[in-house]
Structure formats: C-alpha cells, structure tokens
C-alpha cells in the first residue's frame, strides 16, 4: 500500500495522485486494427447507413449471444426507449424508478406520459415490487424497470404484477448487456428490453442502442418506426422517425463483441481487487454481484456510511476529484429532484425514502480496460487514507471554493 502524508494530497496543496484523469466509464476500444479494417471496408462500399451489412451482422450476433428472436439497433438508447414506449402503446402513467439515469424518465415525459416515481429495494437498488403495486391506478398503462448496475430486477415478481393488472412491462437494460437472470440472458424478459451502447458502456458503438424482443409483431412495428415507417423503397405505412444505427457505429460494436470476454475479465479482475482492498475500510460497503449469474461487472459502486467514515460521500468524492479520480455520484440527486419533475411532483420525495437515502450514499469508481491493478491500489489507498483522516480532510474540503 502506498502511504501518503496529509500534505501530499492535492487538497492540502500537494500534487494530484494521478497526472492524468481516471474517469468512470472510460471507453473500451477493443482491437483498433480490426475496427479500422471494418471502417475502410465500409468506406470502400460507400454504404454508411440504412441497414447496411455491418448493422445486419451486429443484430444477428446480438440475437445469437442473447438467445433472442429480434434485435433492432438504434442511434442511441434514449431513442430506443422512446420507440419501444410508443410501439407498446403506453399512455397516461407509467411506473418507473427515480434511481436511474434521467433519460429513462425523459423517454416517457417526451411523449406526454407521466412517469410515476417508485421507491427501490435498498439491497438491490432496483424497483421494489411492493411499492410498484401500491402505485397502480386506473391511469397506469405500464411498468418501466431498470436493471441498475446490471443486476437484474425482481423480474418474476414484476411479470406477475404486470400480468395480474394487465400492464405492459418494459425493461431499461442499459447496464445489463451480457448479464443473466436465473441462467437466462437479459433481453428475454418483458415485452422488450432496451440496451445502451453509449461510449460509457462496457460494450459501445461510440453512440448507440438496441431494442430486443421475442415478440414478432412488436419487432416489426419497432423496425418500421426506426426508419420513418418505410416498408419498402417508397412505401411508408406507419408513423416513424430516424432512429437507425450507422455502419461505423456497428463496426465499433462488432469489434467490441470480439473483445467482450477481455472486457468482462478486466472488469471482474478490478471488481475482485477493489473488493479485497476495501473489505476492512469502516463505513465503505461495495455492492456485490451474484456469482451464480453472468455479470459484466462494469460498475464498481460503493455505499458510504457517514456515521462510520466521519466524512460524507461528497467529501470522499471531492478528495478523489482533487487527485484526478473522477468518481461519480450515481444517480444523484434522483430524477424526482430534476426538471421538469421537481416542478411537476414537488413532494415525490416523501414517497421515496430509500431513494432519498441511497442518492446520498452511492459513489462509483473507475474500472475497465483503461485502468490497471496499480491504479486500483492507489484509489483504494486514498479512500482508506481519507476515511482514517475523515475529520481533518472534511475540514479542509469545507474551506475549498464552492464548498462553503
């Protein structure tokens, strides 16, 4: 372990621990030569978009990997959510977590569907099925659940609730590509599931998303909607938008798929390393993945108990940022505290006690192929140091600009 005196820390006037910034979600690139070969080929073909051969190949390979019947690639996951919501005919109110990226709620609100924010299970960070049932009204048309950190929701319980109340069930699986639930890959549940291939995800297409489903009719509708409603060269039969994925994006996705095992192995190695190094740090608890399932391990998430660390989560975050470790306060402050929801539902927090608490505790740390084991050592060393000197570091942080 690297020992650092108080005066060595950047917040005390020293140099940052890292000369370069370590980001949460730094992109995995994969084999650059394979990517460039694909880019050169598609340029030679001059087929850059409109369901080209690379998009078709990527869709096929995703279906093979997940065991799903249909995959429709999109330009991003938010558009994929919006299209899936519209294709499912959701209206009125849809139950959704507040502890999620704001795009999940925006995809509903953009279509004038009211997101009804539901509390979470503090153990899983996912929707609490008991809270879901309590929020169902005659205006409820569906449930939009997020697999937070790639750890599956209480899928069977949500299916049972949705079936009994005749609601549509859609999953935001942005975190969960390659993960499984009871031995079956995420992508096979609910009416459809939506993946994100944004640059911050462990499999990325620069920017992109996908809707996967086993429903033939729904898949056909989504594919039409993704391409302006075109059913042929000049025949438009449905209302649609331009939601297509481009060929360069698919080239990146195919290259990433070839390196998927490498990405997961790096994530798992860092996860185990963090787990061991932080095991005895008071007040710092790391979320665990179910080793009986398939996981992508793409998030290293801590819960900070300020009563034991004597420094807040935000204090630890500020210290790490000063050392060029750009940890993230996911999903602070919760969608219900963001606009327009803060204005529409000013008292939503009263029904979200677990969400309110969790947004104050969670901190996500860098992982992936962009960091090395020695980086993990130093990050953990700094966390241990700041907890051991919590009061002193807190006092210093409180005097910094913007923290008064």
Rosetta blueprint (number, residue, H / E / L):
1 X L
2 X L
3 X L
4 X L
5 X L
6 X H
7 X H
8 X H
9 X L
10 X H
11 X H
12 X H
13 X L
14 X L
15 X L
16 X L
17 X L
18 X L
19 X L
20 X L
21 X L
22 X E
23 X E
24 X L
25 X L
26 X L
27 X L
28 X L
29 X L
30 X L
31 X L
32 X H
33 X H
34 X H
35 X H
36 X H
37 X H
38 X H
39 X H
40 X H
41 X H
42 X H
43 X H
44 X H
45 X H
46 X L
47 X L
48 X L
49 X L
50 X L
51 X L
52 X L
53 X H
54 X H
55 X H
56 X H
57 X H
58 X H
59 X H
60 X H
61 X H
62 X H
63 X H
64 X H
65 X H
66 X H
67 X L
68 X L
69 X L
70 X E
71 X E
72 X E
73 X E
74 X E
75 X L
76 X L
77 X H
78 X H
79 X H
80 X H
81 X H
82 X H
83 X H
84 X H
85 X H
86 X H
87 X H
88 X L
89 X L
90 X L
91 X L
92 X L
93 X E
94 X E
95 X E
96 X E
97 X E
98 X L
99 X L
100 X L
101 X L
102 X H
103 X H
104 X H
105 X H
106 X H
107 X H
108 X H
109 X H
110 X L
111 X L
112 X L
113 X L
114 X E
115 X E
116 X E
117 X E
118 X E
119 X L
120 X E
121 X L
122 X L
123 X L
124 X L
125 X L
126 X L
127 X E
128 X L
129 X H
130 X H
131 X H
132 X H
133 X H
134 X H
135 X L
136 X L
137 X L
138 X L
139 X L
140 X E
141 X E
142 X E
143 X E
144 X E
145 X E
146 X E
147 X L
148 X H
149 X H
150 X H
151 X L
152 X L
153 X L
154 X L
155 X H
156 X H
157 X H
158 X H
159 X H
160 X H
161 X H
162 X H
163 X H
164 X H
165 X L
166 X L
167 X L
168 X E
169 X E
170 X E
171 X E
172 X E
173 X L
174 X L
175 X L
176 X L
177 X L
178 X L
179 X L
180 X E
181 X E
182 X L
183 X L
184 X E
185 X E
186 X L
187 X L
188 X L
189 X L
190 X L
191 X L
192 X E
193 X E
194 X E
195 X E
196 X E
197 X L
198 X L
199 X L
200 X L
201 X L
202 X L
203 X L
204 X L
205 X L
206 X L
207 X L
208 X L
209 X E
210 X E
211 X E
212 X E
213 X E
214 X L
215 X L
216 X H
217 X H
218 X H
219 X H
220 X H
221 X H
222 X H
223 X H
224 X H
225 X H
226 X H
227 X E
228 X L
229 X L
230 X E
231 X L
232 X L
233 X L
234 X L
235 X L
236 X E
237 X L
238 X L
239 X L
240 X L
241 X L
242 X E
243 X L
244 X L
245 X L
246 X L
247 X H
248 X H
249 X H
250 X H
251 X H
252 X H
253 X H
254 X H
255 X H
256 X H
257 X H
258 X H
259 X L
260 X H
261 X H
262 X H
263 X H
264 X H
265 X H
266 X H
267 X H
268 X H
269 X H
270 X H
271 X H
272 X H
273 X H
274 X H
275 X H
276 X H
277 X H
278 X L
279 X L
280 X L
281 X L
282 X L
283 X L
284 X E
285 X E
286 X E
287 X L
288 X L
289 X L
290 X L
291 X L
292 X L
293 X L
294 X L
295 X L
296 X L
297 X L
298 X L
299 X L
300 X E
301 X E
302 X E
303 X E
304 X E
305 X L
306 X H
307 X H
308 X H
309 X H
310 X L
311 X L
312 X L
313 X H
314 X H
315 X H
316 X H
317 X H
318 X H
319 X H
320 X H
321 X H
322 X H
323 X L
324 X L
325 X E
326 X E
327 X L
328 X E
329 X L
330 X L
331 X L
332 X L
333 X L
334 X L
335 X H
336 X H
337 X H
338 X L
339 X L
340 X L
341 X H
342 X H
343 X H
344 X H
345 X L
346 X L
347 X L
348 X H
349 X H
350 X H
351 X H
352 X L
353 X H
354 X H
355 X H
356 X H
357 X H
358 X H
359 X L
360 X L
361 X L
362 X E
363 X E
364 X E
365 X E
366 X L
367 X L
368 X L
369 X L
370 X L
371 X L
372 X L
373 X H
374 X H
375 X H
376 X H
377 X H
378 X H
379 X H
380 X H
381 X H
382 X H
383 X H
384 X H
385 X H
386 X H
387 X H
388 X H
389 X L
390 X H
391 X H
392 X H
393 X H
394 X H
395 X H
396 X H
397 X H
398 X H
399 X L
400 X L
401 X L
402 X L
403 X L
404 X L
